[in-house]
Amino acid sequence: MSFEDVVTDGKLRCEYDSLAEFAAAAQRRATNRTGCKDRSDSDWTLGASFADAVRMAGEGWTEQLDSALGLAESAIETADKEHMTDSFNQPVWDVTGAQVDIGAFLAGTPECMIDYPLTETSKVGRVITLIASISVSASVSADTIARRGRVITALALALSRLGHATELWISNHNSVTMPEAETRIKVKGVNDELDPAVIMFAYAHPAVQRRLMFAVAEGYPGKWRRTTLMGKPMPPSVDGLPEGTIVLPELCSDRDVPNADEFLRKYLGELGLLAE
């Protein structure tokens, strides 16, 4: 359930059930005080206006998507070879096996031995939850945000292609010297259809924070209003999310972009989708 401006123990929180709700809130709460609606330099938002950001929240972002799809396909090929593990199947009766079926043996049945053949099954459950920070320092370039987001998109697409249901979130969380505030947005629910272009926009486009998030923060009450602009980026919270949720931290500098292959192997490995 979506909610706005809930304060608990001094921390302000907003939460939206979809990118569409987030974009609608941005339109409703936006002012011109931070420039979230009118600043247009490409180094800040890759040239996307506020109206562009609202539109892409629904339509997605296809630029650079091919690169993310390529990374995902490479990860899938690797995982297809490595991500299965052996587990015991249902018992079968045959002339050889690991255990004697006494009743069948006494009855003279040749197939009196019970065996438990191995079958390949995935090491993880069917649902994987991922939350990534969109809190970004002002000094971080738009290109850096896009490169990092492309890798996150590849991970999300790979998980889906490997047959796992996913729940995908983004978070803008700031504090330290400022009053603490966090806005979380569900990008994809467990039962929602996966739209690669929308996933790409959510994780890889700087306008998600620098247009839409700044606009939403304009609606924060009182002392929290400047937190998103001036506070230090913090990791996403996992309150209310399942145990084992993948948490991808905040981006504080242009040096923080992960190597794509190492990143994908790390998280696929932690999920048990790659051989140790």
C-alpha positions as CSV (number, residue, x, y, z in Angstrom):
1,M,0.0,0.0,0.0
2,S,1.4,3.4,-1.0
3,F,1.9,6.1,1.7
4,E,3.5,9.5,2.0
5,D,5.3,11.5,4.7
6,V,5.0,9.0,7.5
7,V,7.3,9.9,10.4
8,T,8.5,7.2,12.8
9,D,11.3,7.9,15.4
10,G,12.3,11.0,13.5
11,K,12.6,9.2,10.1
12,L,10.3,10.3,7.3
13,R,9.2,7.6,4.8
14,C,7.2,7.6,1.5
15,E,6.4,4.4,-0.4
16,Y,4.8,3.9,-3.8
17,D,3.5,0.7,-5.2
18,S,4.6,1.4,-8.8
19,L,6.7,3.8,-10.9
20,A,3.4,5.2,-12.2
21,E,2.3,6.2,-8.7
22,F,5.8,7.7,-8.1
23,A,5.6,9.7,-11.3
24,A,2.1,10.9,-10.4
25,A,3.4,12.0,-7.0
26,A,6.3,13.8,-8.6
27,Q,3.9,15.8,-10.8
28,R,1.7,16.6,-7.8
29,R,4.5,17.7,-5.4
30,A,6.9,19.4,-7.8
31,T,8.0,23.0,-7.6
32,N,10.7,24.9,-9.4
33,R,12.8,25.5,-6.3
34,T,15.3,22.7,-6.9
35,G,15.3,22.9,-10.7
36,C,13.8,19.4,-10.9
37,K,11.3,20.7,-13.5
38,D,13.5,22.9,-15.7
39,R,17.2,22.1,-15.6
40,S,18.2,20.4,-18.8
41,D,21.9,20.0,-19.0
42,S,22.9,16.6,-20.3
43,D,25.5,16.0,-17.6
44,W,22.7,16.1,-15.0
45,T,19.9,14.0,-16.5
46,L,21.2,12.9,-20.0
47,G,19.1,15.7,-21.4
48,A,15.8,14.4,-20.1
49,S,13.3,17.0,-19.0
50,F,10.8,16.6,-16.2
51,A,8.1,15.7,-18.7
52,D,10.4,13.2,-20.3
53,A,11.0,11.5,-16.9
54,V,7.2,11.3,-16.3
55,R,6.7,9.8,-19.7
56,M,9.5,7.2,-19.3
57,A,8.2,6.1,-16.0
58,G,5.4,4.5,-18.0
59,E,7.1,3.7,-21.3
60,G,10.6,2.9,-20.1
61,W,14.0,3.7,-21.5
62,T,15.2,1.8,-24.5
63,E,18.5,3.6,-25.0
64,Q,21.4,1.4,-23.9
65,L,18.9,-1.5,-23.3
66,D,20.6,-3.7,-25.9
67,S,23.8,-3.6,-23.8
68,A,21.9,-4.6,-20.7
69,L,20.2,-7.5,-22.6
70,G,23.6,-8.6,-23.8
71,L,25.0,-8.7,-20.3
72,A,22.0,-10.6,-19.1
73,E,22.3,-13.2,-21.9
74,S,26.0,-13.8,-21.0
75,A,25.0,-14.3,-17.3
76,I,22.3,-16.7,-18.3
77,E,24.6,-18.8,-20.4
78,T,27.0,-19.1,-17.5
79,A,24.2,-19.8,-15.0
80,D,22.6,-22.4,-17.3
81,K,25.9,-24.4,-17.1
82,E,26.5,-23.9,-13.3
83,H,23.3,-23.1,-11.4
84,M,21.7,-26.5,-11.0
85,T,22.4,-28.7,-8.0
86,D,21.5,-32.4,-7.3
87,S,18.6,-33.3,-5.0
88,F,16.8,-36.5,-4.3
89,N,13.8,-37.3,-6.4
90,Q,10.8,-39.5,-5.6
91,P,11.7,-43.2,-5.0
92,V,11.5,-45.7,-7.9
93,W,11.4,-49.5,-7.8
94,D,13.8,-51.6,-9.9
95,V,16.0,-54.7,-9.9
96,T,18.8,-52.7,-8.3
97,G,18.8,-49.9,-5.8
98,A,19.9,-48.7,-2.4
99,Q,17.2,-50.2,-0.2
100,V,15.2,-53.5,-0.2
101,D,11.4,-53.4,-0.3
102,I,10.8,-56.4,2.0
103,G,7.2,-56.9,1.0
104,A,8.1,-57.0,-2.7
105,F,11.1,-59.3,-2.1
106,L,9.0,-61.8,-0.1
107,A,6.4,-61.7,-2.9
108,G,9.0,-62.6,-5.4
109,T,8.7,-59.4,-7.3
110,P,12.0,-58.8,-9.3
111,E,11.7,-55.0,-9.0
112,C,12.1,-55.2,-5.2
113,M,14.9,-52.6,-4.8
114,I,14.2,-49.0,-4.0
115,D,16.3,-46.2,-5.4
116,Y,16.2,-42.4,-5.0
117,P,17.6,-41.0,-8.3
118,L,19.1,-37.5,-8.3
119,T,17.4,-34.7,-10.2
120,E,18.7,-31.2,-11.0
121,T,16.9,-28.4,-9.2
122,S,17.6,-24.8,-8.6
123,K,19.4,-24.0,-5.3
124,V,17.0,-21.0,-4.5
125,G,13.3,-20.5,-4.1
126,R,11.1,-19.1,-6.8
127,V,10.9,-15.5,-5.5
128,I,13.9,-13.2,-5.4
129,T,13.6,-9.6,-4.0
130,L,16.0,-6.9,-5.0
131,I,16.3,-3.3,-3.8
132,A,18.8,-0.8,-5.2
133,S,19.6,2.6,-4.1
134,I,19.1,5.6,-6.4
135,S,20.6,7.9,-3.8
136,V,23.5,9.5,-5.8
137,S,25.9,12.3,-4.8
138,A,25.7,15.4,-7.0
139,S,29.2,14.9,-8.2
140,V,28.4,11.6,-9.8
141,S,28.0,11.9,-13.6
142,A,24.9,10.8,-15.5
143,D,27.0,8.4,-17.5
144,T,28.2,6.7,-14.3
145,I,24.6,6.3,-13.1
146,A,23.6,4.8,-16.5
147,R,26.6,2.3,-16.6
148,R,25.9,1.1,-13.0
149,G,22.1,0.8,-13.7
150,R,22.7,-1.2,-16.9
151,V,24.5,-3.9,-14.8
152,I,21.6,-4.0,-12.2
153,T,19.1,-4.3,-15.1
154,A,21.1,-7.2,-16.5
155,L,20.9,-9.0,-13.1
156,A,17.2,-8.4,-12.9
157,L,16.6,-9.7,-16.4
158,A,18.9,-12.7,-15.9
159,L,17.1,-13.8,-12.7
160,S,13.7,-13.6,-14.5
161,R,15.1,-15.6,-17.5
162,L,16.5,-18.2,-15.2
163,G,12.9,-18.9,-14.1
164,H,12.7,-17.0,-10.8
165,A,9.9,-14.7,-9.9
166,T,11.2,-11.3,-8.9
167,E,10.1,-8.3,-6.8
168,L,12.1,-5.2,-7.7
169,W,12.5,-2.0,-5.7
170,I,14.4,1.3,-5.7
171,S,15.2,3.5,-2.7
172,N,16.3,7.0,-2.1
173,H,17.6,7.2,1.4
174,N,19.5,10.2,2.8
175,S,20.6,11.4,6.3
176,V,23.7,11.6,8.5
177,T,23.8,15.4,9.2
178,M,20.3,16.0,8.0
179,P,16.9,14.6,9.2
180,E,16.6,11.1,7.9
181,A,14.2,10.5,4.9
182,E,13.6,7.5,2.6
183,T,11.3,7.0,-0.4
184,R,10.9,3.5,-1.7
185,I,9.3,2.6,-5.0
186,K,8.2,-0.9,-6.1
187,V,9.3,-1.2,-9.7
188,K,7.9,-4.7,-10.3
189,G,5.7,-6.9,-8.1
190,V,6.1,-10.7,-8.0
191,N,3.1,-11.2,-10.3
192,D,3.8,-8.3,-12.6
193,E,5.0,-8.8,-16.2
194,L,8.6,-7.8,-16.5
195,D,9.2,-4.9,-18.9
196,P,12.9,-4.5,-19.6
197,A,12.6,-0.9,-20.8
198,V,10.8,0.1,-17.5
199,I,13.4,-1.8,-15.5
200,M,16.1,0.0,-17.4
201,F,14.6,3.4,-16.7
202,A,14.2,2.7,-13.0
203,Y,17.8,1.5,-12.3
204,A,19.8,3.3,-15.0
205,H,18.4,6.7,-15.8
206,P,19.6,9.7,-13.7
207,A,16.2,11.5,-14.1
208,V,14.6,9.0,-11.8
209,Q,16.4,10.7,-8.9
210,R,17.2,14.1,-10.4
211,R,13.8,14.8,-11.8
212,L,11.2,12.6,-10.1
213,M,12.7,12.0,-6.7
214,F,13.7,15.7,-6.3
215,A,10.1,16.6,-7.1
216,V,8.7,14.1,-4.6
217,A,11.1,15.5,-2.0
218,E,9.7,19.0,-2.6
219,G,6.6,17.7,-0.9
220,Y,8.4,16.5,2.2
221,P,7.2,18.5,5.2
222,G,9.4,21.0,7.1
223,K,12.9,20.0,8.1
224,W,13.0,16.9,5.8
225,R,12.6,18.9,2.6
226,R,16.3,19.5,2.0
227,T,17.4,16.0,3.0
228,T,17.4,14.5,-0.5
229,L,19.4,17.5,-1.9
230,M,21.9,18.0,1.0
231,G,21.9,14.7,3.0
232,K,24.4,11.9,2.5
233,P,23.3,8.9,0.5
234,M,22.6,5.8,2.6
235,P,21.8,2.2,1.8
236,P,18.2,1.1,1.3
237,S,16.3,-0.1,4.3
238,V,14.8,-3.6,4.2
239,D,12.0,-3.0,6.6
240,G,9.0,-5.1,5.5
241,L,11.0,-6.9,2.8
242,P,11.7,-10.6,2.8
243,E,14.8,-12.1,4.6
244,G,17.5,-12.5,2.0
245,T,16.6,-9.5,-0.1
246,I,19.4,-8.4,-2.3
247,V,20.5,-4.9,-1.3
248,L,22.5,-2.8,-3.8
249,P,24.1,0.2,-2.0
250,E,24.2,3.9,-2.8
251,L,26.4,5.5,-5.5
252,C,28.8,8.0,-4.0
253,S,31.5,8.5,-6.7
254,D,32.3,7.7,-10.3
255,R,34.7,5.0,-9.0
256,D,31.8,3.0,-7.5
257,V,30.6,1.5,-10.8
258,P,31.1,-2.3,-10.6
259,N,32.7,-4.5,-13.2
260,A,29.8,-6.1,-15.0
261,D,31.1,-9.6,-15.1
262,E,32.3,-9.6,-11.4
263,F,29.0,-8.0,-10.3
264,L,26.8,-10.6,-12.0
265,R,28.9,-13.5,-10.8
266,K,29.0,-12.2,-7.3
267,Y,25.2,-12.0,-6.9
268,L,24.3,-15.0,-9.0
269,G,26.9,-16.9,-6.8
270,E,25.4,-15.6,-3.6
271,L,22.0,-16.8,-4.7
272,G,23.4,-20.3,-5.4
273,L,22.9,-19.9,-9.1
274,L,26.6,-20.5,-9.9
275,A,28.8,-23.3,-8.8
276,E,31.1,-22.5,-5.9
